[in-house]
Amino acid sequence: MKLAKPRIDVGLHTNRREEMLAFWQNEVGLPFEELLPMGRGLQQHRHGLNGSVLKINHAREPLGSEPPSGYRELWIARPGLTEPRRLADPDGNTVVLVPPGHQGVSAIGVDLAVCDESAFHDFYGRALELEPAGPRAYRCGDSLLRFARDPSAVASGRMTALGYRYVTIQVFDVDAEHARILERGGAEGSPPRTLGSVARISFVRDPDGNWIEISQRASLTGPLPR
């Protein structure tokens, strides 16, 4: 893929806005960037994440109970640390602060629990065309995606549910990249659509149904196609 930003972003959903903002801003130390109204009772609180963005999506209505997605842990490189520091946010999402370079994490890493490792090798390597970075790892720019088989892993359901629910890849041409991913075997989550003058986005799904947003953001690529 032709990346418009050399890293991924991470999205989670919550009903506990104040507690989650306090944790991620004060305990983890992420800087708040902006608030985006998403419609249908959703607000996105965007935070800086070593060049990536953590999207804390707050839902006004109670979120339904869904099994955890495959996105299980967010690793964040933090200068000044000498050993990893494992934390859990108010919703129980695991975040691990690590010294830069620890286990290959130079900026951020996302760990996934998967049903079939061979299917993920094919998806990341062939459908998404990411760079291999180890026996069960791929890089998207300076972000690391790692996976391991887990008997507790199940197919992911709705995206709007508690916890880590999607990652975002920024590209220059969402329509072209979305079509190519489907041609190479990715599953469609939703076709491309334009969000005002801000972005044109689509979603694809990995072999376990986890959601991946493909985004063409105007602030990175220039005016969106009409």
C-alpha positions in Angstrom: 0.0 0.0 0.0 1.0 3.6 -0.6 0.9 5.0 2.9 0.0 8.7 3.5 1.3 8.3 7.1 4.0 5.8 8.1 2.1 4.3 11.1 -1.2 3.1 12.2 -3.8 4.6 14.5 -5.8 2.7 17.1 -9.5 3.0 18.0 -11.4 1.9 21.1 -15.0 2.4 22.3 -16.2 3.2 25.8 -19.1 4.4 27.9 -16.8 5.8 30.6 -15.6 9.1 29.1 -14.3 10.9 32.2 -12.5 7.9 33.7 -10.9 6.9 30.4 -9.7 10.4 29.5 -8.2 10.8 33.0 -6.3 7.5 32.6 -5.0 8.0 29.1 -4.0 11.6 29.6 -2.7 11.4 33.2 -1.6 7.9 33.8 -0.3 7.1 30.3 0.6 10.7 29.4 -1.0 11.0 26.0 -1.6 14.6 24.8 -5.2 15.5 23.8 -5.4 16.7 20.2 -9.0 17.3 19.2 -12.7 16.3 19.7 -14.7 15.1 16.7 -18.4 14.6 16.8 -19.2 11.4 14.9 -23.0 11.4 14.9 -25.4 8.9 16.4 -24.3 9.7 20.0 -20.6 9.2 19.3 -17.7 11.5 20.1 -14.1 10.8 19.2 -11.4 12.1 21.6 -8.1 12.0 19.6 -4.8 11.8 21.5 -1.2 11.9 20.2 0.5 8.5 20.3 4.1 8.7 19.2 3.0 10.1 15.8 0.0 7.8 15.7 -3.5 8.7 17.1 -5.4 6.9 19.9 -9.1 7.4 19.1 -11.2 7.2 22.3 -14.7 6.9 20.9 -17.3 7.7 23.6 -20.8 6.3 23.1 -23.8 8.1 24.8 -25.9 4.9 24.6 -24.7 1.7 26.5 -22.5 -0.4 24.3 -23.7 -4.0 23.8 -21.7 -6.9 25.3 -19.4 -8.4 22.6 -16.5 -10.8 23.0 -13.1 -9.1 22.9 -11.8 -8.3 19.5 -8.5 -9.8 18.4 -6.7 -6.5 19.3 -5.6 -7.4 22.9 -2.7 -5.1 23.8 -1.3 -1.7 22.9 2.4 -1.3 23.4 3.8 2.2 23.6 7.5 3.1 23.4 8.4 5.5 26.2 11.8 7.2 26.6 13.2 7.0 30.1 11.9 3.5 31.0 14.3 0.7 31.8 11.8 -2.1 31.8 8.2 -2.6 30.6 5.3 -1.3 32.7 1.9 -3.1 32.2 -1.3 -1.1 32.9 -5.0 -1.6 32.4 -7.4 1.3 31.7 -10.8 1.6 33.4 -12.4 -0.7 30.8 -9.7 -3.3 31.3 -7.8 -2.6 28.0 -4.2 -3.6 28.4 -1.5 -1.0 27.6 2.2 -1.8 28.0 4.8 1.1 28.2 8.2 -0.1 27.1 11.7 1.3 26.5 12.1 2.3 22.9 13.2 -0.7 20.8 12.0 -3.3 23.3 11.0 -6.4 21.4 11.1 -4.3 18.2 8.6 -1.6 19.3 10.1 1.8 18.3 6.8 3.8 18.4 3.7 1.6 19.0 2.8 -2.1 18.7 -0.5 -3.9 18.6 -0.7 -7.5 19.8 -3.5 -9.7 18.4 -4.9 -13.0 19.5 -5.8 -15.0 16.4 -7.5 -18.3 15.4 -5.2 -19.3 12.5 -1.6 -17.9 12.2 -1.2 -19.0 8.6 -4.3 -17.0 7.6 -2.9 -13.9 9.2 0.5 -14.3 7.4 -1.4 -14.4 4.1 -3.6 -11.4 5.0 -0.8 -9.1 6.3 1.8 -10.2 3.8 -0.4 -10.6 0.6 -3.7 -8.7 1.1 -2.2 -5.7 2.9 1.3 -6.0 1.5 3.0 -5.1 4.8 6.6 -5.7 5.5 7.5 -8.9 7.5 9.2 -8.1 10.9 9.6 -11.5 12.5 8.1 -14.9 12.7 4.6 -13.5 13.5 4.9 -9.8 13.0 4.5 -7.2 10.3 5.3 -3.5 10.1 3.1 -0.7 8.8 5.5 2.1 8.7 7.0 2.3 12.2 4.1 0.5 13.8 4.4 -3.1 14.7 1.5 -5.6 14.3 2.1 -9.0 16.1 -0.1 -12.0 16.4 -0.2 -15.4 18.0 -2.7 -18.2 18.1 -4.9 -18.1 21.2 -7.6 -20.7 22.0 -9.8 -17.9 23.4 -9.8 -16.0 20.1 -13.2 -15.8 18.4 -14.5 -14.1 15.3 -15.0 -10.4 15.9 -18.5 -9.0 15.7 -19.7 -5.4 15.7 -17.1 -2.7 15.7 -19.1 -0.4 18.0 -18.4 -2.4 21.2 -16.3 -2.0 24.3 -12.5 -2.2 24.0 -9.9 -2.0 21.3 -12.0 -2.4 18.1 -10.0 -1.2 15.0 -6.8 0.2 13.6 -6.5 2.8 10.9 -4.2 2.9 7.9 -3.8 6.3 6.2 -3.4 6.1 2.4 -3.5 8.5 -0.6 -6.3 6.8 -2.5 -8.8 4.9 -0.4 -10.9 3.7 -3.3 -8.0 2.2 -5.1 -6.5 0.6 -2.0 -9.8 -0.7 -0.8 -10.4 -2.4 -4.2 -6.9 -3.9 -4.3 -7.3 -5.4 -0.8 -10.5 -7.1 -1.7 -8.9 -8.4 -4.9 -6.1 -9.9 -2.9 -8.5 -11.7 -0.5 -9.5 -9.2 2.2 -13.1 -9.1 3.3 -15.2 -6.0 3.0 -16.4 -4.3 6.2 -18.0 -1.3 4.5 -17.3 0.4 1.1 -15.7 3.9 0.8 -17.7 6.9 1.9 -16.8 10.6 2.4 -17.0 12.3 5.8 -17.6 15.9 4.7 -14.3 17.6 3.9 -12.3 15.7 6.5 -11.7 12.2 5.1 -12.9 9.4 2.8 -12.9 6.1 4.6 -13.7 2.4 4.2 -13.3 -0.7 6.3 -11.9 -4.1 5.5 -11.8 -7.1 7.9 -9.0 -9.6 8.6 -9.5 -13.4 8.7 -11.0 -13.2 12.2 -13.3 -10.3 11.3 -11.3 -7.6 13.1 -11.9 -4.2 11.6 -9.3 -2.2 9.7 -10.1 1.4 8.6 -8.6 2.5 5.3 -8.6 6.3 5.4 -7.7 9.1 3.0 -7.5 12.1 5.3 -7.6 15.6 3.7 -5.1 17.0 6.1 -2.5 14.4 4.9 -3.4 14.0 1.2 -5.0 17.3 0.1 -8.7 18.0 -1.0 -10.8 14.9 -1.3 -12.2 13.7 -4.7 -15.8 14.9 -5.4 
